[in-house]
C-alpha cells in the first residue's frame, strides 16, 4: 500500500454544491492514492474526519453516498469495505455527486415502488398464511426495537435500522408468490433509498412519523385490510417528495 502525505483540509469549493459530495470525492481519491484493493477497509469515521479536517457527521454523509453508489459496502461490526478502487474516476466522469437528483426522478421512482409494493402487499394479504404473518410481525418487532433506540438520537444504529427497514418491507410482499416481483421490488426499493440518501443526505429515518407509518402498515396487513394497507404504504413512500414539494413552493413564494 502506498504512503502519502495527509490530504489538505477541504475548502468550500464552488465546483460542488454540497460539502458531502466534495468529501465523497476526496475519500474516493484517498482510496486511489493509497492503492486500496477490493475487500480492504476504509479508515474509521474518526480517522477520516481528522485526515480531512472535517466533522464526523460530514464523513458519515459522504460514506452513505459512496455506499448507495456501489463504491463501498458498510458492514455491521466491520466498517466500510472497498468494492471499487476506481471510485474517483467514476465520480468525476459521471458527475454523480455534484449534479443532484431532480424531484421528478424521485417521484418517478417512488411511484414505481408504490405500484410494486402495494400489489405485492395485496397478493400477500390474499395468500396470507401463518408463516407470512409470523415473519412480518417478527420483522416489525426488530424494526420497532431499533427505531425506539434511534428516536433517542443514537446514530450508531443506522446500519442496523437500514437492514431492519428493508426486512420489514421485504416481509410485507414476501407472500406475493412471484420471485420476479420480489426482485423488481428490491431494485425499486434500492433506487428510492439511493435518491433519498443523495438528495436529502438522509438515512431515511424520520423519527416518530416513520415509526407510526410502519405501525399503520403492519396493523392494516394483519387485519387483512388491503385497501387501508395500500393507503398507508403510499403515504409512507411519498413522504419525502411531498416534503420536497412543499419546500420548493415555500422557497418560490419567498423569492416572489
C-alpha positions as CSV (number, residue, x, y, z in Angstrom):
1,X,0.0,0.0,0.0
2,X,1.4,3.4,-1.0
3,X,2.1,6.0,1.6
4,X,1.5,9.7,1.1
5,X,1.3,13.0,2.9
6,X,-2.1,13.8,4.6
7,X,-4.6,15.5,2.4
8,X,-5.1,19.2,2.8
9,X,-8.2,20.5,4.6
10,X,-11.3,20.8,2.4
11,X,-12.3,24.2,1.2
12,X,-15.8,25.4,0.3
13,X,-15.4,24.8,-3.4
14,X,-17.7,26.3,-6.0
15,X,-17.4,23.1,-8.1
16,X,-19.7,21.2,-5.8
17,X,-23.0,22.3,-4.3
18,X,-22.8,20.0,-1.2
19,X,-19.9,19.6,1.2
20,X,-20.6,15.9,1.5
21,X,-20.1,15.5,-2.3
22,X,-16.7,17.1,-2.0
23,X,-15.8,14.8,0.9
24,X,-17.0,11.7,-1.1
25,X,-14.7,12.7,-3.9
26,X,-11.8,13.1,-1.5
27,X,-12.4,9.7,0.0
28,X,-12.5,8.2,-3.4
29,X,-9.3,9.9,-4.3
30,X,-7.8,8.7,-1.0
31,X,-8.7,5.1,-2.0
32,X,-6.9,5.5,-5.3
33,X,-3.9,7.3,-3.7
34,X,-3.4,4.6,-1.1
35,X,-4.0,1.9,-3.8
36,X,-6.6,0.2,-1.6
37,X,-7.9,-3.1,-3.0
38,X,-11.5,-4.5,-3.0
39,X,-12.1,-6.1,0.4
40,X,-9.8,-3.7,2.2
41,X,-11.4,-1.4,4.8
42,X,-11.6,2.4,4.9
43,X,-10.2,4.1,8.0
44,X,-12.8,4.8,10.7
45,X,-15.0,7.9,10.5
46,X,-13.0,9.4,13.3
47,X,-9.7,8.9,11.4
48,X,-11.2,10.2,8.1
49,X,-12.5,13.3,9.9
50,X,-9.0,14.0,11.2
51,X,-7.5,13.3,7.9
52,X,-9.6,15.8,6.0
53,X,-10.1,18.2,8.9
54,X,-13.9,18.0,8.8
55,X,-16.7,16.7,11.1
56,X,-17.6,13.1,11.5
57,X,-21.2,13.9,10.5
58,X,-20.0,15.1,7.1
59,X,-17.8,12.0,6.7
60,X,-20.8,9.8,7.5
61,X,-22.9,11.6,4.8
62,X,-20.1,11.0,2.3
63,X,-19.9,7.3,3.2
64,X,-23.6,6.9,2.8
65,X,-23.4,8.5,-0.7
66,X,-20.5,6.3,-1.7
67,X,-22.3,3.2,-0.5
68,X,-25.5,3.9,-2.4
69,X,-23.5,4.4,-5.5
70,X,-22.0,0.9,-5.0
71,X,-18.4,2.0,-4.4
72,X,-18.1,0.8,-0.9
73,X,-20.1,-1.6,1.4
74,X,-20.7,-0.7,5.0
75,X,-21.0,-3.9,7.1
76,X,-22.1,-4.5,10.6
77,X,-19.2,-4.7,13.1
78,X,-16.7,-4.3,10.2
79,X,-16.9,-0.7,8.8
80,X,-16.7,0.5,5.2
81,X,-15.2,-2.1,2.8
82,X,-13.9,-1.2,-0.6
83,X,-15.9,-2.5,-3.5
84,X,-14.5,-0.4,-6.3
85,X,-11.0,1.1,-6.1
86,X,-11.6,3.3,-9.2
87,X,-14.3,5.3,-7.5
88,X,-12.7,8.7,-8.1
89,X,-12.6,8.2,-11.9
90,X,-16.3,7.1,-12.0
91,X,-17.4,10.0,-9.8
92,X,-15.6,12.6,-12.0
93,X,-16.9,11.1,-15.3
94,X,-20.4,10.6,-14.1
95,X,-20.8,13.8,-12.1
96,X,-23.0,11.7,-9.8
97,X,-22.3,13.6,-6.6
98,X,-22.4,17.1,-7.9
99,X,-25.5,17.3,-10.1
100,X,-28.1,16.4,-7.5
101,X,-31.3,14.5,-8.3
102,X,-34.4,16.0,-9.7
103,X,-37.7,16.0,-7.9
104,X,-39.3,14.4,-10.9
105,X,-36.9,11.5,-10.7
106,X,-37.6,10.9,-7.1
107,X,-41.3,10.9,-7.7
108,X,-40.9,8.6,-10.7
109,X,-39.0,6.0,-8.6
110,X,-41.4,6.4,-5.7
111,X,-44.4,5.7,-7.9
112,X,-42.8,2.6,-9.4
113,X,-42.0,1.4,-5.9
114,X,-45.6,2.1,-4.8
115,X,-47.0,0.0,-7.7
116,X,-44.8,-2.9,-6.9
117,X,-45.1,-2.8,-3.1
118,X,-48.9,-2.2,-3.0
119,X,-49.6,-5.0,-5.5
120,X,-47.1,-7.3,-3.6
121,X,-48.8,-6.5,-0.3
122,X,-52.3,-7.1,-1.8
123,X,-51.2,-10.5,-3.1
124,X,-49.5,-11.4,0.2
125,X,-52.6,-10.5,2.1
126,X,-54.8,-12.6,-0.2
127,X,-52.4,-15.5,0.2
128,X,-51.7,-14.8,3.8
129,X,-50.8,-17.8,6.0
130,X,-49.3,-18.1,9.5
131,X,-45.8,-18.2,8.2
132,X,-46.1,-14.9,6.3
133,X,-47.9,-13.3,9.3
134,X,-45.2,-14.5,11.7
135,X,-42.4,-13.3,9.6
136,X,-44.0,-9.9,9.1
137,X,-44.6,-9.5,12.9
138,X,-41.0,-10.6,13.7
139,X,-39.6,-8.1,11.1
140,X,-41.6,-5.3,12.5
141,X,-40.7,-6.2,16.1
142,X,-37.0,-5.9,15.2
143,X,-37.6,-2.6,13.3
144,X,-39.6,-1.1,16.1
145,X,-36.9,-2.0,18.6
146,X,-34.2,-0.3,16.6
147,X,-36.5,2.7,15.9
148,X,-37.2,3.2,19.6
149,X,-33.4,3.4,20.2
150,X,-32.9,5.7,17.3
151,X,-35.6,8.0,18.4
152,X,-33.4,8.9,21.4
153,X,-30.9,10.4,19.0
154,X,-28.5,7.5,18.6
155,X,-26.6,7.5,15.3
156,X,-24.8,4.2,15.9
157,X,-27.8,2.1,15.0
158,X,-28.2,3.4,11.4
159,X,-26.8,0.3,9.6
160,X,-29.0,-2.0,11.7
161,X,-32.0,0.2,11.1
162,X,-31.5,0.2,7.4
163,X,-31.3,-3.6,7.4
164,X,-34.4,-3.9,9.5
165,X,-36.3,-1.4,7.5
166,X,-35.7,-3.4,4.3
167,X,-36.5,-6.7,6.0
168,X,-39.9,-5.3,7.1
169,X,-40.8,-4.1,3.6
170,X,-39.5,-7.4,2.1
171,X,-41.6,-9.4,4.5
172,X,-44.7,-7.5,3.6
173,X,-44.5,-8.5,-0.1
174,X,-42.9,-11.9,0.5
175,X,-46.2,-13.8,0.2
176,X,-46.9,-12.4,-3.3
177,X,-45.9,-15.7,-5.0
178,X,-43.6,-14.2,-7.6
179,X,-39.8,-14.2,-7.5
180,X,-39.7,-11.7,-10.3
181,X,-41.9,-9.4,-8.4
182,X,-39.7,-9.7,-5.4
183,X,-36.6,-8.9,-7.5
184,X,-38.2,-5.8,-9.1
185,X,-39.4,-4.6,-5.7
186,X,-35.9,-4.9,-4.3
187,X,-34.5,-2.9,-7.2
188,X,-37.1,-0.1,-6.8
189,X,-36.5,0.0,-3.0
190,X,-32.8,0.4,-3.5
191,X,-33.2,3.1,-6.1
192,X,-35.6,5.0,-3.9
193,X,-33.2,4.8,-1.0
194,X,-30.3,5.9,-3.2
195,X,-32.1,9.0,-4.3
196,X,-33.1,9.9,-0.7
197,X,-29.6,9.5,0.5
198,X,-28.0,11.6,-2.2
199,X,-30.6,14.3,-2.4
200,X,-31.6,14.7,1.2
201,X,-28.3,13.5,2.7
202,X,-30.6,11.4,4.9
203,X,-30.5,7.8,6.0
204,X,-34.3,7.6,5.8
205,X,-35.2,7.6,9.5
206,X,-37.7,10.4,10.2
207,X,-38.3,9.8,13.9
208,X,-41.8,9.4,15.3
209,X,-43.6,9.9,12.0
210,X,-41.9,6.9,10.3
211,X,-42.5,4.8,13.4
212,X,-46.2,5.5,13.2
213,X,-46.2,4.8,9.5
214,X,-44.7,1.4,9.8
215,X,-47.1,0.5,12.6
216,X,-50.1,1.6,10.4
217,X,-48.9,-0.6,7.6
218,X,-48.4,-3.6,9.9
219,X,-51.9,-3.2,11.5
220,X,-53.7,-3.0,8.2
221,X,-51.8,-6.0,6.8
222,X,-52.6,-8.1,9.9
223,X,-56.2,-7.1,9.7
224,X,-56.2,-8.3,6.1
225,X,-57.4,-4.8,5.0
226,X,-55.6,-4.5,1.7
227,X,-57.1,-1.0,0.9
228,X,-56.0,0.5,4.1
229,X,-52.6,-1.1,3.8
230,X,-52.3,0.4,0.3
231,X,-53.1,3.9,1.5
232,X,-50.7,3.5,4.4
233,X,-47.9,2.4,2.1
234,X,-48.5,5.3,-0.4
235,X,-48.5,7.8,2.4
236,X,-45.3,6.3,3.8
237,X,-43.4,6.1,0.5
238,X,-44.4,9.6,-0.8
239,X,-43.5,11.4,2.4
240,X,-40.1,12.5,1.1
241,X,-41.1,14.0,-2.2
242,X,-44.2,15.7,-0.7
243,X,-41.9,17.4,1.8
244,X,-39.6,18.4,-1.0
245,X,-42.5,19.8,-3.0
246,X,-43.6,22.0,-0.1
247,X,-40.1,23.2,0.5
248,X,-39.8,24.2,-3.2
249,X,-43.2,26.0,-3.1
250,X,-42.2,27.9,0.0
251,X,-38.8,28.9,-1.5
252,X,-40.5,30.2,-4.7
253,X,-43.1,32.1,-2.6
254,X,-40.4,33.7,-0.6
255,X,-38.5,34.8,-3.7
256,X,-41.5,36.3,-5.4
